[in-house]
Amino acid sequence: AQGAADDSGRQSGGDGSAAAAADDSCSSAGCAATPTPAVAEDGGGARSSGDGGGGGDGRRPVSEPEDAIGRLTQTLTRESADPLELMEAIGHGACGTVFKGRWRNLDVAVKCVLFADHTAKPAAKGQLLGDSPRQRAVTEAAVCMSVVHPNVVTTYHYEIKALNNSFGDSILVSKSLPALNWKLFLVQELCDASLMQALQCSLLHNTATSMPRMDIILAILADIAGGAEYLHSKGIIHGDIKPENVLLKMQPTRPAGLLAKLTDFGLSATLEPGLTHVSNMYCGTPCYVCPTVVKHGKASPSSDVYSFGIVAWQVFRNVPPWVRARDGSYSSNPLFFKFTPNMPQIFVMLCNSCLNDDPAERPTMSVVLQCLQSMQRALAAGFTNLEEPIFSPPRSVAHAQAAAAPAASPIATTPSTAATAHGATAH
């Protein structure tokens, strides 16, 4: 199923990734869903039917999901030359819902995002559009339709329309919020699960020994790096790389039987020719967002590399980079940036280089992909240390070796400012 129902702007509450198959396996395995912290949207977000729509305030209760889906399907069928059939909801986010659907005889995921077009901030230099919800939705739609790559979720069709009042009782609308006067529909490729769901169900680790299954992990990380490298070659910064925004699709012809794809471009930005970063981008998911973005609002391809480094650590260790306090707040996990004795040195070096304090010292996604592909070849050849005898790590990665700490010690290059910024933002 699909995990792409995050808010088009900053997040508010849980992410929208959901997959029925993965949920079933989680239930049978007894693993509980782990919430992902997110930066709160100033204007709040739409609630799903699970939030409750009744109460003693005189508002009518939210209608049954089947009725709402039926009305939405009728509207889309009338307004589109290609009828779209919506089925069950498979994901919920801050301001939208993802449905399973049928379009042109394809099983698809339909991401529906509702938003109000309040006063917008003007676009900053280097920014494609301004900061209003509608402009962010336009950015997401434009980016989705402009990218075609095996490691990026395919978007088949999109529409941005004024909200029909008949949706007043829809499960997509919370009556406690101001009128949501626009709707974005993204008809996208249907995947099987999110990377976060795979981690929660320990699908990437040996269930008996908890040891990482390096063939699967390297394949997934190489897919993520390949998708990000493609985006960067097109001048696109993803802006929110995290396990929830990586979807997995079964593909038996692949070495690990899985294909990973990047999704959710709600926080993406486009670099104009000649520019190195986008300013005024103070948004992202705490504990994954680059400290430079949090502190200075500067997003660049290197900020995606930082987020990738966090994901690489999490995938290897199956430990989240955040912890949740009793009061519901989130902070950095003090145990996250730790080596373990079984971590291959070349993998440690790669993660260190991605998390370098200096953005200029981080490797490009092309270099990251090159290193991961070398590790895959080494593993296939029987080198358990993942080091090819003929492979020399690029300077930006090899330089991190000097900063590498002994086993079971904190990473020397872990940005201290990152932990502070993440902890503060998460609260």
N, C-alpha and C positions, 0 to 999 in steps of 0.2 A: 504494500500500500504506500501511501504517499506521506512524506514528512516535510511539508513546505508551507505550513500555515502560520509562520511567524509574521508579526506585524511588519508592514512595509517600512516603518521608521524604527525607532527604538522600541525595545521589547517591553511588555508589561505582563508579567506572569509567566506561565509555562510556555514551552514551545509547541508548535503544531504538528510535530512528527508523530505519525501513528501508523501501525500496520497490523491488520487483523491477524495475519499468520504469526507475526512476531509476538503479539500480545498473547495469543494462545499458548505459544511456547513458553513465554514468561510465566504465565499462570501455572502451567503444568510443572515448571521448574521451581516455582515458589519464589521467584525473584520479584521484588517490588520495584515499581517505576521510580526513578530518581529524578527529581525536578532539576531543571537547569536554571540558574539565576540569570536574570536579564535586566538591562537598564530600563527603568520605568518610563513609559511614554507620558508626557505631561498631560495629555488630554484623556488618558485612560484608554481602555480598550473594550471592545464588544465582548459580551459573555456568551458562552454557549448555553444550551438548555440545562446543563448540569449546574449552572450558577443559580438557577431559580429565577423565575420571572414574576412570581406572585408576591404576597405579603399584604400588609395592612395599609399600604399607601394608596389604595384605590386603583392601582394599575391592573389591567387585565392580565391573567397569567399567560406565559408564553405558550403558543399553540404546539400541538403535537408535531414532532419532527417529520412524520410522514406527510402531513398536510403542507408544511412549509416547503419540503423538497418537491412536492407535486406542483405547488404554485410556481416555484423557481423554474422547474422544468418546462412548464407551459409558457412562461415568459420567454425563456431562451429559445424555445422552439419557434415561437411567433417571430422573434426578432432576428433569427439567424437563418441563412439559407441552408445551413447544415444542421439539422436537428440534433440537439444534445440531450441525452437522457441521463438524469442524475439518479444515483442509487443511494446507498447508505453513506453517512458521514464517517470518514476514516481518520480525521484529524481536526483538532481545534487549536486556534491560536488567539493572540490578543485581540485582533480585529478581523478575524476571518475564520473560515472553515474550509476543509478540504473534503470533497466528495469523490467517491468512486463513480465513474460514469461511462457512457458509451457515446462515441462520436465517430462518424464515418466508419462504423463497424469495428472500431478499435476500443479496447478497454483503456480508459484514460483516468487521470486524476484531474479534478477541476478545483482549482484554488479560487475561492471567492473572498475578496477583501473589501470591506466596507469602510468608508472614511468620510470625514467632514473636511471641507476645504476652507479652513480658517485663514486668518491673515498669514501670509507667507513671508519668509525672510527672502531677500533677494539672493540670487545665485552668486556665490563667491567666485573669485578668479580661479579657474581650474575646475570649477564644479559645473556639471552638465546642466543641472536644474537647481531651483531653490529648495526651500526646506518645508514646503507645505505637504500635507499627506497626499494630496492629489499629484503633486509634482514627483514625489517619491514613487507613487504608483506608476506614473508614466515612465519614470526611469527604469523601474523593475520590468515593465512590459517591454520597453525598447531593448533592454539588455537581453532579456530572455529570447526575443525574436531574432536577435542579431548573432547569436552564438550557435554553432553547430559543431559538436565534438562528442566522441564516445564517452568521455568522462564528465559531461555536463548534461543534466536532465533536459530532454528535448521539450520545447514548447511548440505546440502545433497551431495555436490560435489564441487570440486575446481580444477582449472588448472592454472598454471603459464607458460606462453609461451613467446618466443621472438616475438616482434611486427612485424606483416606482413606489408610491405610497402604499401599494397593496402589500408591501413587504413589512408593514408595521407590526405584524404578529409573528414574523419569521424568527426562527431560532437564531438567525444571524444578527439580530438587532437587540440591543439592550435598551429598554425604555428609560433607564436611569441616566442615559447619556444624551448629549445634544443630537439633533437630527443628523444622521449620516446620509449625506446627499449624493454620494458617488459610489459606484460599485465597479470593481475590477474582476474580470473573469479570466483566468489563465487555464487553458486546456493543455495539460502536460502529460508526458510519458508516465505510465504507472510502474512503480517499482515495488519491491517485495518487503523491504524493511529499512530502517535507518541504522547508521553505524552505532548510535547510542543504544538502540534496542539490542543489537548484536552484542555489545559490551555487557549490557545488563544481564543477558542470558548466557554470558561466558562462552559465546560461540567462537571466539578467537583464541581461547586458551584451553589447554587440556583439563578436563573436568576432574581428573584424578590427581594431577600434580600441580595444577594452576600455572604450568609453564606456558609461555606464549607459543602459539603456532606460527612460526616465523614465515612460512610460505604464504599463509593467508594474510598476515599482517603486512609483509613487504608488498604483496600484490595490491592491497587496498591503499597503502600509503603512496605507492607509485601511481595509482589511478588518480588520487587526490592531487598529487604534484603535477601530473600530466594535464588535468583539467585546469588547474590554476596557471600553469605555464601558458596554456592556450589563451586564457583570459588576459593575462598580462601582455601577450603578444598583440592583442587587440586593443591595448590601452585601457583595460577594465580591471578595477580593483574589486574583489569580491566583498571584502569588508566584514565578513561574519563567518569565517571558517570554523566549524565546530562539529562534533559528532552528529548533532541533530540535523545539520545541513549537508550531510553526506548520506546519500541513499544507496542501497545495495540492490542489485538485480541479479537473479540467478542466470548464469550463462555457462552451461556445461563445457563449452569449448575453451573456457579460460583455465589457466593452470590451477587456480584455487576454486573454480566453479562459480566465482562471483565477479561482478563488475561494479565498481564504485563510481558514483556520479555526484558532482556538486550541484546543489540546488539553492533556492531562496536568494534572490538578488535584491531584497528589500533595502539593504544597506550598502549596495554597490555604488561605485562612482566611476566616472570616465575621465581619463587623463587627456587633456588637449595636447596636441603635438608640441614638443619642446619643454613640457612641464614634467617635474619629477614627483610632485605630490599634489594632493587636493587638500585645501584648507577648510577650516570650520566643520570638521567631521567628528564632532564629539559624540560618537555613538558606537555601540558594539556590545557584545556580551561579556560581562565581567569574568575575569580569570582566563579569557581567551583573547580579548582585545589587546592590541599592542599598547604599551605604556605611552608611546609617543602620541597616539591617537587620544588617549585619556587626558594627558597633560597639555598637549599643544594643538590638538585637533588636526593633526597632519596625517593623512592616510596616503599610503604609497604601496607599491608591490611588496616592499620589505615588511610592511605591517601584516600582510597576508602570510609571509614567510614565518613571522613570529607566531601567529596563530597556528600555523601548521606544526611548528615545533611543539606547542602545547599538546596538540592532538596526537602527535607521534609518541610523546611520553605517555599519554593516557592510554593509547591503544596498546602499547607494549606492557604497561604495568596493570592495566585495568583498574586504575585508581583515579577518581575525579580530581581536578585541580582546585576544588572548592570544598568547604565543609559548611554544614548548616547548623546554626546555633539554636538553642531552645526557643529563643524569641522569634525564630523564623528568618533571621538575617543570614547572609552568606559572607564568608571571608575565605582568604586563600588557605589552602590545605598545607600546613607546615611539613607534612610528610611527602608531598607530591614531588618536589625537586630533590629526590634522593636516588643515588645509584643503587642498583642491586648487583650482587656478585655475578649473576648470570647474564648481565647486559654486555653484548659484544662491543668492544671498544670503538669500532668504526661507527656503530649506531649511536653511541654516546657522543662521539665527535660531531656527528651530523646534527643531533638535537642541540648540543651546545652552540654550534654555529648559528642555528636558526634563532636562538634566544639571546644572541649577543646584545649587550646594552646599546652598541652603536649600530644604527640601521645600515650604515655604509659598509659594515664588516659582515653583514649577513650574506649568505649565498643567494643567488637568484634561484627561482624555481627550476630553471633549466639545470643548474648545478645540482640541486636537490634531487631531481629526477635522475640525473646521471649517476649519482651515488647510490640511489636505491636500486637502480637497474644492475649496477655492479654487485650489490649485495645479493640480489636474486640469482645472478649467474654463479656467484661463489657458493651459495647454498645448494644450488642444483648440482654443482661439481663436488659437493661433499665437504666444503670448508665451513665448519660450524661457527668459526669466528667471523664469517661473512666477508672475509677479506680475500680478494683475488690477488694472486701473487704478482700479476702484471699491472694492477690498478694502483694509481697514485691519486689520493684525494686532492681535489682542487685546493688552492691556497686558502680560500675562505673557510674551508672545512678543516684542513690540516692545521690551520692556526688555532683552532679550538682545542687541539690535543694538548697544548701547553696549559690550557686553563682547566683541563679535566682533573677532577679530584679522584682520590682512591675510591675503591668500592665501598658502598654504604656511607659515603660522605655527601654533603650537599654539593650541588653543582656550583662551581666557582663563578660561572658567568650568569647565574640566575639574577635578573635585575631586581635589586632591592626596592627600587621605585615601583616596579610592577606590582609587587605584593601589596605595597601601601595603597597604590591607586586602585587595585582590584578590590581590596578589602573595603575601602571607603565607598567605591561605587556600588558594590554589592549591597551595602546597607541602604 
